[in-house]
């Protein structure tokens, strides 16, 4: 059951309070299992159409990276944006590899 906190509501956030732990935005910090760890830290060989999807994601991310570079001056913020885009591609690759 969501519990609204006035301070958090001001910024559009909510939190859940459960019996023995705090869950921020519905993400339970105490729910990493051995199965999760085994899945996350093992090699997942590409299956079926996964390589094509990886390539499509990288191609679109590169288009966005080029737009970032062309739209702004070289700066720490630009570098951070590119780094986060790269992290996003890697997270998407994990979403494909670890969840199929």
N, C-alpha and C positions, 0 to 999 in steps of 0.2 A: 504494500500500500504506500503510495507516494506521500511524503510528508513535506510540506512547503516550509521553507525557512525564509523569513522576510529578506534577509541580506542576500541570499542566493537567488531568490525570486527576482530581485532587482536586476540581476544580470541575466535572467532567463534560465537559470539552472535549477535543478531539483535534485534531491537525494533520497535514497531509501535508507531507513534505519531498520536493521534486523536485530534479532535477539542478541548475538554475541559479537557482531562485527559491523563495520561501517561500509556501505557500498556506495561508491561515487558514480552518479549517472547510470546506475543499474549494472555496473561492472563489478563483479564480486572479486576482490583481490585475494581471496582465500581458496579459490577453486582450481588451481593448477594441480593436475593429477599426474601420476606416473605415466599414464597413457598419453597425456599431452606432451610430456617431456620426451618420451620415446618417439612420438610422431614428429616433433619439432626438430629433433637432433639426429635424424637419420636421413640417408640419401633417398630421394624420391626420383626414380628414373622417369623421364617424360613418357606419357601415355597418349595414344591416339592423336588428337588434334592439339594437345598442349603446346608443342613447340611453335605451332602457327600462332596460337594466342599470345604466347610470350613475345614473339616477334612483333605482332600487331600492337601490343601494349608499349613495347620499347619504341616503335616507330612513332606512335602518337605522342609519347612523352618527349621524344626528340623534337618533334614539331613544336611542342609547347616550350621546350628549352630554347629553341631558336627564337621564338616569339619573345621570351623573357629577355634574352641577350639583345635582340634588336630594339626592344622597347624601353630599355633603361641603360643608364651608365654603369660601367663596371664599378662594383662596390661590394662591401661586405653583405649587404642585404640581397644583392643579386646572387652572390655566391650561396647564401643561405637558401634562397628560393630554389636554385638548381640542386643543391644538396637534398632538400626536402622532396623535390621531384624524384630524384634518384631513389630515395628511401621509399617513396610511394610505389615506384615500379617494383622494388624488391618485395614490399609488403603484398602487392598484388600477385607477384610470382608465388609467394608463399601461400596465399589464399588459394591459388590454383593447385599447387603441388601437394599441400598438406590436407586439403579438404575434398579430394576426389579419389 
